Amino acid sequence: MPKFLIKVSYTAQGAQGMLKEGGTKRREAADALVKSGGGTIESFYYTLGDSDAIVIIDAPDLVSALSMSVKINASGAVTTSTTPLVTVEEMDEACRRNISYRAPGA
């Protein structure tokens, strides 16, 4: 299954919910969401800085990950940024492909 990195930032509303429920309940809610989309959570961490949490998931496909992202963002309690993760083997395959390209000004 493809992997995705999800960066989570809580809005003021989301932070209030976090204070009320705590981190474990939010992890459980995230797990239920990802399972309903056919995926699993590989790792879940709260962070300091630009994001409030970082989650790595396995999802059946890109559309499933997009569906989860839209549902989360529509809540208004959080915003997310979802990034597909590329394996070393996928990068090797991409590097072997014969693609034509001309650099600007070349």
Summary of the structure (lengths in Angstrom):
residues: 106
radius of gyration: 17.0
end to end distance: 39.5
largest distance: 58.8
contacts: 258
relative contact order: 0.24
helix: 43%
strand: 27%
